[in-house]
Structures are given as structure tokens and as C-alpha cells.
Amino acid sequence: MFTGIIESVCRVVSASRQSGGMRLEIDLGQIVKSGESVAVNGVCLTVSNLKGNSAQFDVSGETMTKTTIGNLKTGSSVNIERAMSANDRFGGHFVQGHIDAIGKIKKIERQGDFWRFVFEGPKDILDYIIAKGSIAIDGVSLTIADVEKDNFSAAIIPATFENTIFKNYRLGDSVNIETDIICRIVKKQIEKILPDKSNLTIDKLKEMGF
């Protein structure tokens, strides 16, 4: 379990394709041990080996297909968060490290000392995205500002911009999206209790303020 509060931005030492997957090596300093879970751009990976200050991760083909991890190259910067311990302060929201979809950056606007980012995502995840709710973009816990037909936006504070890879983003870049697990659970349970032939639908519940 993670919180979406990034601990550091680290550099990819190497990213080599292997049969059925990828071997990823990241310079993490000395902050992890072998076997620990680490969120790399929001993707939960297990440290398979340590080599000096570098942690090695074995990435499956499925992870490469369903996330942006496969796009990483030597020298890439990545958001890093270690799995939280039971006695940690909980600063963001519940982040599992399980990516729901790959989205794209549609717009970047400077607003004084702040930034407004607009993200485009596939339709099947938009039902889990609500204004003022939480979302993780490349592992960063954000509050959703607005939701439109095929996109949503978030305001980025200066500290988040400077201390994550948000400062490196360009229009059209791909990002990992993880929706709020609480929203997913609530939607699933509502779908279960709705009668098959009822006029009460998810869209109707939204209109009613649920």
C-alpha cells in the first residue's frame, strides 16, 4: 500500500528488454532492501536485487503492456515511493500501485505559481473519477478539479511540481492512472444491488448527487 506522496525522483540506470519482460535498474541511493515493494511512477514493483546503490526490478510483459514502464530508458527520471509501514503518517490517499489505464496529458497551463494539468483517459475509467475526489498520476496523489466527457483536470501546487516528474512533462506524454479504490468499490456494490430491469442507473444516481 502506498499514499501517493513521492519520496524522491530517481534516475534509471538501465532498462533492458528480456524474454517476456524487462530488467529495470534504478539508482535509489540506499533507501530499500531486497524484496521490498516500491512504486515506480505509480507501478508497484518488487526489488529483486541490489547492486550498490541501484535496485533491480524484474518487470513482466503484462506490466509493460498496461503501464508506461516499458517506455523507460537509461537516464529517465521516475517518481519513487516506498510501501508505507503500519506506523507511518497517511498523507495522501489509498494507492495500491495497480494501474487502471494509461492516459495522456492534454493541456498544461501556468496559473501564477500553480499549474493546471488536463489528462485524457479511456471512457471505462471515467465513471470512477469524480470532482474533488482523489486520483494517482504516475504515483502522485492529486485532487481532481473538474471532470468532462473524456478528460479531467487537477491543480498542481509548486511543491508537487518541483519535487516530482511533473516538471518534466510535455503535451502528449503518457501517464499511469490509478483511480481511487474507494470509488471502485462503491460503484461495484451499487451495480450489484441495482435490479437488472430497474430504471435506476449509474447515470441516474449521478444526477441525484450520489
N, C-alpha and C positions, 0 to 999 in steps of 0.2 A: 504494500500500500504506500502511496505517495501523497504529497499535499499540493503539488504544483508550484512550490516555492523553490526556484532554481538556486542551487548552492554555488555553482561555478560554470563558466564557459570554458570548455577544454578543446584541445586540438586532436584531430585524427592523425595518428602516426602512420597507419597504413590501412588499406581496405582492399583485400584480395579475394577475388571470386574463387570458390572451391566447388567441388562436385555437390550439387544440390543446395548450395548456400554460399556463405561468405564468412571470412575471418576478419574481424574488426579489431583494431588495436588503437586505444585512446590513452593519451597522457593524462592521468588523473592525479599526478603527484603521489601521495601515499595515503589516500583517504579511504581505500577499500581493501577488503580481504578476498581471497579466492572463495567463490561460492556465494558471495553477496549479490543481491539484486540492485541494479542501477537503472534509472530511467534515462535513456539517451534520446534526446528530442522527444520525450514523452513515451518512448517504447521501453517496456520492461525487459531488460536483458540480464543474464547471469554471467558474472565474472568467471571465465573458465580457467584462466591462468594469469599470473602476474609476472612481468618481466621488467625488473627495475621499477620505475615509476609508471610504467604502462600496463594497463589492464587489457586483456584479450577477451573477446566475446565471439562465440560461435552463433551466427545468425542463420536461421532456417530459410529455405526458399519461400515459404509462405509469408514469413515476416517481411522479406524483401519485396514480395508482390503487393502486400496490403499496407505497407508503410513507405516512408521516404528513405528509410535506412539504406536501401540499395543504391541511392543516389550519392552517398557519401564518398569522398575521395581524400587522398592524402592532403592534409592541410586544412580540411573543412573544420569549421567551428561548430560545436554542439552544446546544447543545454544539458547539464548533468544534475541529477538529484538522486541521492541515496534513498533506499527504502527507509521509512520512518520507524523509529523504535517506539515501544509502548509508552515510554515516559516523555516523548517529545511534545513540544507545543504544536498545536494544529493551526497553521497559519493560513492555509488556502482552502481547498475543498477535497473531498474524497476522489483521488485519482488512482486508477488501477494500473495504468501503463498498458492498457489494452486498447489499441486504436480502432475507432469505428470507421473512419474513412480518411481519404486524402483530399484535402481542399486546396484552393488556390487563392492567392492574395489578389483581390480585385481592385483595391484602391488604398492608397496611403496618403493621408492628409496631415500636414503640420498645423496644429492649433495652439499657438503660443508655445508654452513649454511642453505641451502634450502632443500626442499623435492619435489619429483615428484610423484604424485599420478595418477594411471591409473584406470579408472572406466569402468565397463562393464554395458551397458544399453540395453534395448529391442530395436529391429530394428525400431519400429514405431516412436521412438523419435529422431533417429539419423539424420533424414532429417532436424531437427531444430537445429542441433549442427554444428557450423562452426568454423574453426580455427580462433583465435583472437576474437571470439565472447564471449558473456557472458553466464554464467550458475550459478545456485544456487545449492550447495550441502549441504544438511542439513541446509539450510538457509544462507550459506556463499557465497557471491558474488565472483566468480572466473572468470579469463580469460582462455579460452580454448587454450591449446598449440597445440595439434595435434589431428586429428580425423582419426581413422582407421575403418575397416569394422564393428566391433562390440564393439568398445571401444573408449574412448577419454581420454586425459591426461590434467593435469593442474599443474603448478608450484606453490608451496605454500611457501610464504615468512615466515621468522621466527616469525613476529608479529602475523600473522594469525594462525600459528601452535600453538603458546603458549597461545593465547587468545580465542581459540575455542576448540571444542572437537576433532579437528584433531589430537591432541597429544595422544588421547586415541584409535585411530583407529587401527585395526588389519586386516590382509588379510582376505578377505571373508566377512567382515562386510557389512551389508546392509545400504544404504543411500537413503535419499529422493532427487529426482532430479526434479528441475523446470527449464524448458528451457526458453529462452528469449521470452517474449511476442511479441516483435517487429518481430523476426524471424517467429513466428507462424502466425502473421497477414499477413506478406508479402507472405509467402508460400500459405496461403489460398486464397489470392487475385489473385496470379498468376494462381493457379489451376482453378479459376473461369473464367479467361479471355482466357485460352488456349482452342482452338477448340477441340471438342471431338475426331475428327479424324485427328488431326494435328500430324505431325512428331516431333513437338516441345514439348519436355517433360521436367519434372523437372530435370532429369539426364542430358539432353542436355543443359539446362540453366546453370547447374553447370559447365559443360565442357567449356561453353562460358564465365565463370567468374562471373555469377550472384549469 
